[in-house]
Amino acid sequence: MPELPEVEVTKLGLAPLINGTVYNVEVRNFSLRWPVNPNLKKILNSQKLISLSRRGKYLLASFFKWVSNYPPWNVWKNIYRI
């Protein structure tokens, strides 16, 4: 697989946001490889970003998700293609 410096640079640029809270979500392109959940803004609102990782040209963002009736260590993962 060829080097993808733009993905790594994007990941490093977003790294300061780890442990931050999501206040706004903007989807600019709904025609991705997988359909974007139309409720993504509602789902991610007030969630805490706990990690970013990279798999090829994809950024993997893990969010802490508090779900009542479940243990508080649930993690919700989202995959973003750059």
ABEGO torsion letter per residue (X at the ends): XBBBAAAAAAAAAAAAABGBBBABBBBABABBABBBBAAAAAAABGBBBABBBBBEABBBBBBBBBBBGBBAABBBBBBBBX
